[in-house]
Amino acid sequence: MAAVARDRDRDAFARLFDHFAPRLNGYFQRLGLDAAAAEELVQDVMAALWHKAHLFDPSRSSLSTWVFRVARNRWVDSLRRDRLRGTPDAALSVPDPAMAADDSMDLADREERLRAALSALPAEQQELVRLSFFEGLPHTAIAERTSLPLGTVKSRIRLAFSHLRRLLADDKPQDTH
């Protein structure tokens, strides 16, 4: 990333693009975007990375963490733009009509396990996860809304995800194949 920021090195950026673009595309599709919207957002993120390469600070986070933070912020921005244009939120959650029945059941099972894991979190962690990931608020806005210090918001969200990972790993259905 330093070569991209310092020298505007197109070869270094091409390697960065080749590494992250497919991962970002998968990430956006897991967030519910169709293939075309995911690809469009990947292009937007990669353009932002090219223009903001000088903002990357390896002492504050890994490159991967920074790239996915930029990606998440762009995704949240796209959701906000869609809301402002009048796209109903419900349209984002309409299941793919071509989804196979077993995939639909698997998705329902995962959603149920996630809801159960979320409900097992302490109330203050549930609220911060809801504000961050379901309402798409940045950590600074959450800190303002809850009157908590920014560091406390970040720590509680990190702790909540640690708990969720553990709860979901313990609750994984066993493969019977």
Backbone torsions as a table, in degrees:
resi	resn	phi	psi	omega
1	MET	NA	-31.2	-180.0
2	ALA	-60.8	-40.7	179.9
3	ALA	-65.2	-35.7	178.1
4	VAL	-67.0	-45.7	-177.5
5	ALA	-68.9	-46.9	-173.1
6	ARG	-77.0	-46.7	-170.5
7	ASP	-110.8	-1.9	-174.5
8	ARG	54.7	42.4	-176.2
9	ASP	-69.9	108.4	-177.2
10	ARG	-68.7	-33.7	178.3
11	ASP	-67.1	-41.6	177.7
12	ALA	-64.0	-39.6	178.6
13	PHE	-67.5	-37.5	178.4
14	ALA	-62.1	-40.3	176.8
15	ARG	-65.5	-41.4	177.4
16	LEU	-61.2	-45.2	179.4
17	PHE	-61.1	-48.8	-178.8
18	ASP	-60.3	-33.3	-179.9
19	HIS	-76.8	-48.0	-170.6
20	PHE	-90.7	-29.9	-175.0
21	ALA	-56.1	-48.0	179.6
22	PRO	-65.7	-34.6	179.2
23	ARG	-67.9	-40.9	177.9
24	LEU	-66.5	-39.6	179.1
25	ASN	-60.2	-46.4	177.7
26	GLY	-62.2	-41.1	178.9
27	TYR	-59.5	-48.1	-178.5
28	PHE	-66.4	-37.0	178.0
29	GLN	-67.9	-35.5	175.5
30	ARG	-66.6	-26.1	176.4
31	LEU	-78.8	-5.1	174.5
32	GLY	110.0	2.8	178.7
33	LEU	-80.6	147.8	174.2
34	ASP	-75.3	169.4	-173.4
35	ALA	-57.6	-42.3	-178.1
36	ALA	-66.9	-44.7	179.7
37	ALA	-66.0	-38.6	178.8
38	ALA	-63.1	-44.9	-179.7
39	GLU	-63.1	-41.1	178.6
40	GLU	-62.2	-42.4	179.8
41	LEU	-69.1	-35.5	175.8
42	VAL	-59.7	-45.7	179.7
43	GLN	-60.5	-40.5	178.2
44	ASP	-63.0	-44.8	179.5
45	VAL	-63.8	-45.5	-177.6
46	MET	-65.0	-37.0	175.7
47	ALA	-63.9	-41.0	178.0
48	ALA	-63.2	-40.3	178.8
49	LEU	-63.1	-39.4	178.2
50	TRP	-61.6	-44.7	-176.7
51	HIS	-78.4	-24.8	-175.9
52	LYS	-110.1	14.9	-177.3
53	ALA	-54.6	-34.3	-178.9
54	HIS	-66.9	-15.9	-179.9
55	LEU	-84.4	-13.4	-179.7
56	PHE	-69.5	128.7	179.2
57	ASP	-122.8	104.2	-177.1
58	PRO	-63.8	-14.5	177.7
59	SER	-80.1	-14.7	-178.7
60	ARG	-99.7	-29.2	179.3
61	SER	-164.4	165.9	174.5
62	SER	-74.1	162.4	178.6
63	LEU	-60.8	-43.4	-179.3
64	SER	-60.3	-44.8	178.7
65	THR	-60.4	-43.9	-178.8
66	TRP	-65.0	-44.8	-179.4
67	VAL	-60.4	-46.4	-177.8
68	PHE	-72.6	-25.3	174.0
69	ARG	-67.9	-44.5	176.1
70	VAL	-60.0	-43.3	-179.6
71	ALA	-62.0	-46.9	-179.6
72	ARG	-61.4	-42.3	179.4
73	ASN	-63.2	-40.0	177.9
74	ARG	-65.7	-39.0	178.1
75	TRP	-62.6	-46.6	179.1
76	VAL	-61.5	-42.7	177.4
77	ASP	-59.6	-40.1	-179.8
78	SER	-66.4	-37.4	176.9
79	LEU	-63.9	-41.7	178.9
80	ARG	-64.2	-42.5	178.4
81	ARG	-61.0	-43.1	179.6
82	ASP	-62.4	-40.3	178.4
83	ARG	-62.8	-41.7	-179.5
84	LEU	-66.0	-30.0	178.0
85	ARG	-81.1	-4.5	177.3
86	GLY	95.0	10.4	176.8
87	THR	-70.7	121.3	-177.7
88	PRO	-67.6	139.5	178.2
89	ASP	-56.8	-33.7	-178.2
90	ALA	-61.7	-29.3	-179.8
91	ALA	-63.9	-26.0	179.5
92	LEU	-73.3	-19.2	-176.3
93	SER	-110.0	9.9	178.6
94	VAL	-72.2	124.2	-179.0
95	PRO	-67.9	153.0	177.0
96	ASP	-65.4	121.4	-177.5
97	PRO	-64.3	-19.7	-179.9
98	ALA	-86.6	1.0	-177.9
99	MET	-66.8	131.3	179.2
100	ALA	-66.7	153.6	-177.6
101	ALA	-59.9	-41.0	-179.1
102	ASP	-69.0	-34.1	175.1
103	ASP	-65.4	-40.5	178.8
104	SER	-63.2	-41.6	178.6
105	MET	-67.4	-39.2	178.3
106	ASP	-63.4	-42.9	178.3
107	LEU	-62.3	-44.2	178.8
108	ALA	-61.7	-40.7	178.6
109	ASP	-63.4	-44.2	178.8
110	ARG	-64.0	-40.6	178.6
111	GLU	-63.4	-40.0	178.8
112	GLU	-64.6	-43.2	178.6
113	ARG	-64.8	-38.8	178.6
114	LEU	-65.4	-44.0	178.1
115	ARG	-60.0	-42.9	179.3
116	ALA	-63.9	-42.2	179.1
117	ALA	-64.9	-42.6	178.1
118	LEU	-61.0	-41.0	-178.0
119	SER	-70.0	-17.8	178.2
120	ALA	-82.0	-11.1	178.7
121	LEU	-75.0	153.7	171.7
122	PRO	-59.2	149.6	-174.8
123	ALA	-54.7	-41.2	-177.5
124	GLU	-66.7	-32.7	177.0
125	GLN	-73.6	-39.7	177.6
126	GLN	-57.4	-45.9	-177.8
127	GLU	-62.6	-43.3	-178.7
128	LEU	-68.2	-38.6	176.5
129	VAL	-63.7	-43.4	179.0
130	ARG	-59.6	-47.0	-178.5
131	LEU	-65.1	-40.3	-176.6
132	SER	-75.8	-49.4	-169.3
133	PHE	-101.9	-20.9	178.6
134	PHE	-100.3	-32.2	176.0
135	GLU	-97.6	-12.9	176.1
136	GLY	72.8	23.5	-179.7
137	LEU	-78.0	140.0	173.2
138	PRO	-70.1	158.9	-177.0
139	HIS	-56.8	-36.7	-179.7
140	THR	-64.2	-39.6	178.7
141	ALA	-67.6	-36.7	177.5
142	ILE	-64.5	-42.4	179.0
143	ALA	-60.6	-42.4	178.9
144	GLU	-65.3	-46.5	-176.9
145	ARG	-64.1	-38.4	-175.3
146	THR	-95.4	-5.2	-177.0
147	SER	59.5	33.0	176.2
148	LEU	-105.1	151.2	173.7
149	PRO	-63.4	147.4	-178.1
150	LEU	-56.5	-42.3	179.4
151	GLY	-60.9	-36.7	178.6
152	THR	-67.4	-41.9	177.8
153	VAL	-59.2	-49.3	-178.3
154	LYS	-62.9	-43.6	-179.5
155	SER	-63.1	-43.8	-178.8
156	ARG	-67.6	-37.2	177.2
157	ILE	-66.9	-43.5	177.7
158	ARG	-60.5	-43.9	178.6
159	LEU	-63.5	-41.3	179.0
160	ALA	-60.4	-43.4	-179.8
161	PHE	-69.8	-32.0	174.1
162	SER	-62.8	-45.4	177.4
163	HIS	-63.2	-43.7	179.8
164	LEU	-61.4	-43.9	178.2
165	ARG	-57.7	-46.4	-179.1
166	ARG	-64.3	-45.9	-179.6
167	LEU	-63.5	-42.1	-178.4
168	LEU	-73.1	-32.9	177.2
169	ALA	-68.1	-39.3	-180.0
170	ASP	-70.2	-25.9	-173.0
171	ASP	-101.5	9.9	-178.6
172	LYS	-63.3	134.2	176.3
173	PRO	-68.1	144.0	-179.2
174	GLN	-80.3	135.7	178.3
175	ASP	-75.5	126.5	-176.6
176	THR	-102.3	11.2	-178.3
177	HIS	-85.6	NA	NA
